[in-house]
């Protein structure tokens, strides 16, 4: 993919004037495997267009990246955490306790969570959240009672699905994708089947029922994947009946190996995510340590470059890789220019 040189833009001019008085001269980034391909594309383009070294981008999951981000301030800590979910209050608190008090939140756009399988595997052509909950929930509603999940095949609870053994590879708990999967698929499926209502009728509090709804079975039919999407793809390659959960961009770049299911009757695409028609979508973020701006060369310039219209806008290279442009991108650009931290801050 080609990138237009930005040497005459205000972004590039500001880069030329940046200080280089720091022991570490590379921006260091870690976190979400969903954001990883976007960040890698931007990092490479940044290195080509600016007089700064190409940033180092690592994966590991949203929670892992934010944990490293919140270890403290200093050149031995990362500058940016990528996340496929918003930072949690407990993470903000952990950051503050370690001296990371000013955090700039950058929303880069939107992505969708897709359910995909082998191209030559069973025809998982249509899902509802209820199907995923019935397949993967630890406890489900059967004949009016909440029981340990007895289902072994998809057709056990939906005759329109194949009589294939249930085998799903889902993001591990350190991934931001897992949280979205729990809230927008498992929890909604639990409610749709009546299981949540039955749990509460049995005496559970609403909070306890919600926790029970997102608890996945531990009998081997659902497997947590702590690595990135390439590991999920490898598992599906080895399991003809397997279903995996991916970000839209990863699926679009692997359509020769995967086929995607609809959710709620809607196929995932940049268009259906941008219109809100596809039900399983989420915003993507990265978080910048304000205390490192002006210390780590190129940090602010990289953040600004990432959300520039030429990069993250509807006609930019990230859109071609599946990122849905944020309608409020201009506000994000302004916040970075002003170095505005979350909550107003200093």
JOWO-V777599 format. One record per backbone hydrogen bond with DSSP energy under -0.5 kcal/mol. CO is the residue of the C=O (numbers start at 1). NH is the residue of the N-H. Records with the same first field share a line. If there is no record, write none. Layout:
CO->NH + NH
This chain:
6->9 + 12
9->13
10->14
11->15
12->16
13->17
15->18
20->22
23->25
24->297
25->53
27->56
28->79 + 80
29->58
30->82
31->61
32->36
33->37
35->39
36->40
37->41
38->42
39->43
40->44
41->45
42->46
43->47
44->48
45->49
46->50
50->52
55->57
56->29
59->31
61->65
62->66
63->67
64->68
65->69
66->70
68->71
69->72
74->77
79->289
80->30
81->287
82->32
83->285
88->92
89->93
90->94
91->95
92->96
93->97
94->98
95->98 + 100
96->99
99->101
101->103
102->290
103->105 + 342
104->288
105->107
106->108 + 286
109->284
110->324
111->282
112->114 + 248
114->116 + 246
115->261
116->244
117->259
118->121
122->124
123->125
125->262
127->264 + 265
128->131 + 132
129->133
130->134
131->135
132->136
133->137
136->217
138->149
140->142 + 147
142->145
145->142 + 147
147->140
152->166
153->156
154->157 + 158
158->161
162->155 + 164
164->154
167->243
168->170 + 223
169->245
170->225
172->175
174->63 + 64
175->178 + 179
176->180
177->181
178->182
179->183
180->184
181->185 + 186
182->187
185->189
186->190
187->191
188->192
189->193
190->194 + 195 + 196
191->194
194->198
195->199
196->200
197->201
198->202
199->204
200->203
205->209
206->210
207->211
208->212
209->213
210->214
212->215
215->138
221->168
223->170
224->226
225->172
228->231 + 232
229->233
230->234
231->235
232->236
233->237
234->238
235->239
236->239
239->242
242->118
243->169
244->116 + 246
246->114
247->251
248->252
249->253
251->254
252->255
254->257 + 258
257->119
259->117
262->127
263->266
266->263
269->273
270->274
271->275
272->277 + 278
273->276
277->279
279->281
280->113
282->111
284->108 + 109
285->83
286->106
287->81
288->104 + 290
289->292 + 293
290->293
292->295 + 296
295->297
296->299
298->302
299->303
300->304
301->305
302->306
303->307
305->308
308->311 + 312 + 313
309->313
310->317
311->318
313->316
316->319 + 320
317->321
318->321 + 323
319->322
323->325
324->110
326->329
328->331 + 332
329->333
330->334
331->335
332->336
333->337
334->338
335->340
336->339
339->341
341->344
343->345
344->341
